[in-house]
Structures are given as C-alpha cells and as structure tokens.
Amino acid sequence: MKLAVQEQLLPGRTLQEKYAFALDAGFDAIELRGKGDFHFAGRLTELKRALADGVVMPTVCVDMPHFIGDFDPAKRKDAIQQLRSQLTVIAELGGIGVMTPASWGQFSRRLPPFEPPRSPEEDREVLAEALGILGEHAHRNGVLIMLEPLNRYENHMVNTLAEAVSYCAMDSIRIVGDTYHMNIEEDDPCRALIDAAPYIAHMQISESNRNQPGTGHLDWGAQLATLDAVGFDGYLALECRLRGEAEIVLPQTAAFVRKYL
C-alpha cells in the first residue's frame, strides 16, 4: 500500500513544491481535487508540466457543488459532464481514476423532513444511469469511476461499501472506502472491507473525528492489516482536517500510518 495526501493539505505554491514536501513528509503521491465548471480540464497544462517533473498524481476527488445523484436533472447532467471531463484528464495523466459520492449535503433521512422527494427505486435508477454513462467513458479511456459511500448525515443514497458494490455493473466502476464514513456506517469495518475487497480500488483515510489518523479511536492496526490480507495494494489517501500545522502534522501522520503497513 502507498500513501497519498490531498493537494489542499500540502504547503507550497505549485504541485512541484507540494510534491517535494509530500515526499519529505513520507507520502508517495498527491490526490488532486476536481472542481466544477471544467476547472480541472483548465489545469491540464499545469498538470502535464507537474507530471513531466515527476509528480505522482494517481487520483482525483470530486470537489463540485452538485453531484450525479442531485434531485435537479440539469445539475445531474452537469455533474456527469464534469466527471466525464475529469476522467479524460486523469487518463491523459496516466492516472487511476476519479471518485465521487452519489451526492453530498443534499439530503439526510436522519434530519427533518426525513423523507426525500425521490423514492429509493428512483434514486437507484438515477445513479445507475449516471454510473453507466461514466463507466462507459472510463472504460474507453482506460481509467475508473469510483463511487464513495458517505455517512447517513451527508448522503441518503449510498452509505455502506456493500451498497456501493451493488452499483459495480462493469469493470470500470469501482468503489472507494473512507475510514471516517465507515466508522459511522459499517457494523464491522474489517468485515465490510473483506466482503467488498474485489471492488475496492482506493481508500481515503481520516480519523473517527475527521482529523488526521492518530487523533481518534479507529483501530488502524486491524483495518490496515485487513486491507493487506485481502491483497489491497492501492493508495491510502489522506482526506481530513489537520489538527495542527501541516509542516508538523503531516510528517507525524505519515509515520503513524506507516507503523501499520
């Protein structure tokens, strides 16, 4: 397993500066963020220059105001178009793929009014259609579209690894495990990792409190040993809030995680 860190967490003005810091801190790669309005495609020159300079950028985490599961058809269509573009760009960089939740912050069955304006069957139809389009595009470009389950307070459609796996209708659709969300949703995180193992293409890591690993109560030894046992050899990408200054916290976090690898 290899360690990545999201670009916004790193000090530095350029990706080259950020990557130099990341390597010194004990990380292997940078996880990019894909904003809307085709902003990510607009970075292609910057990204290609960084790639030529040796910066390793295998994955993109979507960072848009709306997503493929939006209630608004126009926003769903835009999210699909944005993700198609991001898949094209990461393919040009020789990366692994792009990850997205079904939605974020749109609705929760745990908060009033409790019942969303769309049925579970309609939710599934909407997501399956979007992922089908994106899966075909990902396949043509030799990359992956990766669905990330979020916890019940941030998303009402896909909360567990098993639910995400149920959408993997083609080889170019895979899933992302996030230790923070898993801590809330999975009855047994290690069992969930074992059951979903054939479909897990990527992992994002943060603590039970959404801060950096080592500041909460997650059993890192058990979960990372489970990933090793099922043969996961992808990236563990740090996606969290930092409790402390990045220059101090990031090297400590890399060292903490590597104790279990």
RODO-2510 file (C-alpha; in nm, 4 decimals, decimal comma):
residues 261
     n   res          X          Y          Z
     1     m     0,0000     0,0000     0,0000
     2     k     0,1115     0,3538    -0,0774
     3     l     0,0308     0,6846     0,0934
     4     a    -0,1166     0,9879    -0,0813
     5     v    -0,2239     1,3237     0,0546
     6     q    -0,4789     1,5631    -0,0906
     7     e    -0,3314     1,8687    -0,2562
     8     q    -0,5129     2,1281    -0,0428
     9     l    -0,3471     1,9930     0,2725
    10     l     0,0064     2,0486     0,1442
    11     p     0,2130     2,3654     0,1827
    12     g     0,3582     2,5050    -0,1377
    13     r     0,2558     2,7255    -0,4292
    14     t     0,2910     2,4699    -0,7081
    15     l     0,2286     2,0988    -0,7397
    16     q     0,6037     2,0525    -0,7701
    17     e     0,6604     2,2284    -0,4366
    18     k     0,3741     2,0372    -0,2759
    19     y     0,5083     1,7055    -0,4015
    20     a     0,8596     1,7781    -0,2748
    21     f     0,7124     1,8431     0,0696
    22     a     0,4935     1,5330     0,0482
    23     l     0,7918     1,3100    -0,0309
    24     d     0,9947     1,4561     0,2555
    25     a     0,6984     1,4044     0,4882
    26     g     0,6693     1,0357     0,3981
    27     f     0,3970     1,0305     0,1314
    28     d     0,4171     0,8783    -0,2154
    29     a     0,1659     1,0794    -0,4165
    30     i    -0,0768     1,3708    -0,4329
    31     e    -0,4515     1,3252    -0,4631
    32     l    -0,5971     1,6002    -0,6798
    33     r    -0,9286     1,7805    -0,6326
    34     g    -1,1673     1,8202    -0,9252
    35     k    -1,3758     2,1367    -0,9097
    36     g    -1,6743     2,2172    -1,1311
    37     d    -1,7098     2,4479    -1,4336
    38     f    -1,4441     2,2392    -1,6134
    39     h    -1,1837     2,3903    -1,3819
    40     f    -0,9951     2,0613    -1,3727
    41     a    -0,9628     2,0491    -1,7524
    42     g    -0,8397     2,4080    -1,7362
    43     r    -0,5484     2,2848    -1,5253
    44     l    -0,4261     2,0396    -1,7905
    45     t    -0,1151     2,2396    -1,8837
    46     e    -0,0229     2,2762    -1,5157
    47     l    -0,0864     1,9063    -1,4520
    48     k     0,1133     1,7897    -1,7531
    49     r     0,4050     2,0087    -1,6508
    50     a     0,3930     1,8611    -1,2998
    51     l     0,3764     1,5091    -1,4443
    52     a     0,6823     1,5801    -1,6591
    53     d     0,8606     1,6933    -1,3431
    54     g     0,7870     1,3605    -1,1766
    55     v     0,4854     1,4497    -0,9629
    56     v     0,2747     1,1389    -0,8951
    57     m    -0,0993     1,2196    -0,9170
    58     p    -0,2981     0,8954    -0,9469
    59     t    -0,6469     1,0010    -0,8377
    60     v    -0,8993     1,2840    -0,8391
    61     c    -1,1514     1,3514    -0,5639
    62     v    -1,4522     1,5439    -0,6918
    63     d    -1,4973     1,8890    -0,5371
    64     m    -1,8143     2,0198    -0,7002
    65     p    -2,1281     2,1957    -0,5702
    66     h    -2,3598     1,9228    -0,7064
    67     f    -2,3324     1,5554    -0,7928
    68     i    -2,4667     1,2727    -1,0063
    69     g    -2,7485     1,1989    -0,7604
    70     d    -2,8875     1,5528    -0,7473
    71     f    -3,2649     1,5932    -0,7442
    72     d    -3,2354     1,8519    -1,0234
    73     p    -3,1945     1,6860    -1,3677
    74     a    -2,9923     1,9799    -1,5025
    75     k    -2,7470     1,9577    -1,2138
    76     r    -2,7185     1,5801    -1,2595
    77     k    -2,6415     1,6295    -1,6274
    78     d    -2,3769     1,8891    -1,5454
    79     a    -2,2165     1,6612    -1,2848
    80     i    -2,1921     1,3820    -1,5413
    81     q    -2,0342     1,6163    -1,7949
    82     q    -1,7854     1,7442    -1,5364
    83     l    -1,6877     1,3914    -1,4348
    84     r    -1,6503     1,2803    -1,7964
    85     s    -1,4072     1,5678    -1,8433
    86     q    -1,2175     1,4789    -1,5254
    87     l    -1,1921     1,1162    -1,6370
    88     t    -1,0455     1,2309    -1,9686
    89     v    -0,7884     1,4474    -1,7926
    90     i    -0,6757     1,1835    -1,5423
    91     a    -0,6441     0,9384    -1,8310
    92     e    -0,4123     1,1822    -2,0107
    93     l    -0,2008     1,1876    -1,6936
    94     g    -0,1861     0,8074    -1,6795
    95     g    -0,3788     0,8027    -1,3514
    96     i    -0,6151     0,5529    -1,1922
    97     g    -0,9431     0,7403    -1,1965
    98     v    -1,1931     0,9791    -1,0429
    99     m    -1,4040     0,9308    -0,7310
   100     t    -1,7439     1,0737    -0,6477
   101     p    -2,0201     1,0219    -0,3936
   102     a    -2,3795     0,9890    -0,5097
   103     s    -2,4280     1,3317    -0,3566
   104     w    -2,3101     1,5353    -0,0604
   105     g    -2,5134     1,7536     0,1736
   106     q    -2,8257     1,7234    -0,0381
   107     f    -3,0475     1,5207     0,1952
   108     s    -3,0403     1,3030     0,5076
   109     r    -3,3093     1,0662     0,6260
   110     r    -3,1820     1,1345     0,9796
   111     l    -3,2844     1,5014     0,9723
   112     p    -3,6212     1,6715     0,9048
   113     p    -3,8178     1,6350     0,6808
   114     f    -3,6845     1,2729     0,6814
   115     e    -3,8468     1,1656     0,3527
   116     p    -3,6671     1,2737     0,0342
   117     p    -3,8596     1,3872    -0,2741
   118     r    -3,7498     1,0766    -0,4641
   119     s    -3,8150     0,7093    -0,3872
   120     p    -3,5323     0,4582    -0,3266
   121     e    -3,6165     0,2977    -0,6601
   122     e    -3,5854     0,6325    -0,8361
   123     d    -3,2585     0,7010    -0,6529
   124     r    -3,1182     0,3755    -0,7823
   125     e    -3,2357     0,4403    -1,1368
   126     v    -3,0745     0,7852    -1,1398
   127     l    -2,7426     0,6617    -1,0003
   128     a    -2,7259     0,3527    -1,2197
   129     e    -2,7886     0,5620    -1,5299
   130     a    -2,5176     0,8148    -1,4396
   131     l    -2,2647     0,5481    -1,3477
   132     g    -2,3410     0,3612    -1,6677
   133     i    -2,2556     0,6683    -1,8746
   134     l    -1,9431     0,7365    -1,6701
   135     g    -1,8420     0,3711    -1,6662
   136     e    -1,8512     0,3548    -2,0444
   137     h    -1,6427     0,6718    -2,0711
   138     a    -1,3972     0,5453    -1,8113
   139     h    -1,3638     0,2142    -1,9980
   140     r    -1,2858     0,3909    -2,3262
   141     n    -1,0165     0,5943    -2,1511
   142     g    -0,8640     0,3103    -1,9502
   143     v    -0,9459     0,4563    -1,6085
   144     l    -1,2004     0,4042    -1,3293
   145     i    -1,5025     0,5884    -1,1990
   146     m    -1,5120     0,5173    -0,8247
   147     l    -1,8246     0,5524    -0,6092
   148     e    -1,7686     0,6600    -0,2485
   149     p    -2,0244     0,5842     0,0237
   150     l    -2,0835     0,8711     0,2665
   151     n    -2,2375     0,8600     0,6112
   152     r    -2,6124     0,8937     0,6677
   153     y    -2,5910     1,2595     0,7692
   154     e    -2,4207     1,3648     0,4445
   155     n    -2,5956     1,1417     0,1908
   156     h    -2,9114     0,9312     0,1908
   157     m    -2,8436     0,7107    -0,1115
   158     v    -2,5183     0,5163    -0,0664
   159     n    -2,3869     0,4762     0,2890
   160     t    -2,2052     0,1421     0,3040
   161     l    -1,9435    -0,0378     0,0994
   162     a    -2,1952    -0,3113     0,0172
   163     e    -2,4410    -0,0545    -0,1184
   164     a    -2,1676     0,0929    -0,3368
   165     v    -2,0664    -0,2517    -0,4630
   166     s    -2,4219    -0,3082    -0,5840
   167     y    -2,3611    -0,0396    -0,8498
   168     c    -2,0468    -0,2021    -0,9919
   169     a    -2,2131    -0,3244    -1,3100
   170     m    -1,8951    -0,3061    -1,5188
   171     d    -1,5220    -0,3406    -1,4555
   172     s    -1,4637     0,0336    -1,4929
   173     i    -1,6932     0,1108    -1,1973
   174     r    -1,5296     0,0504    -0,8609
   175     i    -1,5628     0,1826    -0,5060
   176     v    -1,3738     0,3923    -0,2532
   177     g    -1,3623     0,3145     0,1174
   178     d    -1,3351     0,6080     0,3567
   179     t    -1,2441     0,5207     0,7151
   180     y    -1,4329     0,8187     0,8595
   181     h    -1,7618     0,7267     0,6932
   182     m    -1,7081     0,3557     0,7588
   183     n    -1,6716     0,4261     1,1301
   184     i    -2,0267     0,5632     1,1292
   185     e    -2,1961     0,3228     0,8891
   186     e    -2,0308    -0,0191     0,8986
   187     d    -2,1292    -0,2646     1,1735
   188     d    -1,7857    -0,4245     1,1372
   189     p    -1,5411    -0,2210     0,9245
   190     c    -1,2970    -0,5084     0,8802
   191     r    -1,5713    -0,7473     0,7691
   192     a    -1,7010    -0,4829     0,5289
   193     l    -1,3532    -0,4470     0,3765
   194     i    -1,3259    -0,8224     0,3312
   195     d    -1,6669    -0,8524     0,1669
   196     a    -1,6081    -0,5591    -0,0686
   197     a    -1,2413    -0,6350    -0,1383
   198     p    -1,2723    -0,7275    -0,5087
   199     y    -1,4302    -0,3892    -0,5798
   200     i    -1,2174    -0,1555    -0,3656
   201     a    -0,9914     0,0469    -0,5935
   202     h    -0,8945     0,3190    -0,3487
   203     m    -0,9049     0,4153     0,0188
   204     q    -0,9318     0,7531     0,1869
   205     i    -0,8150     0,7784     0,5454
   206     s    -0,9038     1,0016     0,8362
   207     e    -0,9938     0,9534     1,1991
   208     s    -1,3244     0,8967     1,3732
   209     n    -1,3299     1,2738     1,4373
   210     r    -1,2357     1,3623     1,0752
   211     n    -0,8928     1,4801     1,1851
   212     q    -0,5662     1,3090     1,0919
   213     p    -0,5083     0,9420     1,1851
   214     g    -0,3920     0,9005     1,5422
   215     t    -0,6189     1,1628     1,6963
   216     g    -0,9293     0,9462     1,7402
   217     h    -1,0356     0,5919     1,8254
   218     l    -1,0122     0,3968     1,4987
   219     d    -0,8340     0,0610     1,5130
   220     w    -0,5763     0,1315     1,2437
   221     g    -0,3862    -0,1886     1,3070
   222     a    -0,6936    -0,4025     1,2412
   223     q    -0,8184    -0,2155     0,9347
   224     l    -0,4817    -0,1841     0,7625
   225     a    -0,3999    -0,5479     0,8398
   226     t    -0,7333    -0,6425     0,6828
   227     l    -0,6543    -0,4449     0,3679
   228     d    -0,3177    -0,6160     0,3485
   229     a    -0,4756    -0,9592     0,3999
   230     v    -0,7234    -0,9094     0,1137
   231     g    -0,4437    -0,8006    -0,1186
   232     f    -0,5232    -0,4303    -0,1466
   233     d    -0,2155    -0,2650    -0,2957
   234     g    -0,3578     0,0743    -0,3904
   235     y    -0,3340     0,4159    -0,2312
   236     l    -0,4383     0,5301     0,1135
   237     a    -0,5145     0,8978     0,0545
   238     l    -0,5240     1,1368     0,3477
   239     e    -0,8505     1,3349     0,3378
   240     c    -0,9108     1,5098     0,6673
   241     r    -0,8862     1,8231     0,8727
   242     l    -0,5446     1,8813     1,0241
   243     r    -0,5188     1,9339     1,3978
   244     g    -0,2057     2,1466     1,3971
   245     e     0,0268     2,2974     1,1384
   246     a     0,0744     2,0965     0,8191
   247     e     0,4544     2,1182     0,8408
   248     i     0,4410     1,9343     1,1741
   249     v     0,1272     1,7226     1,1427
   250     l     0,1796     1,5662     0,8002
   251     p     0,5169     1,4002     0,8726
   252     q     0,3781     1,2729     1,2040
   253     t     0,0716     1,1329     1,0295
   254     a     0,2696     0,9542     0,7588
   255     a     0,4921     0,7997     1,0260
   256     f     0,1877     0,6951     1,2306
   257     v     0,0198     0,5187     0,9374
   258     r     0,3397     0,3544     0,8145
   259     k     0,3789     0,1813     1,1501
   260     y     0,0915    -0,0451     1,0428
   261     l     0,1934    -0,1053     0,6801
***
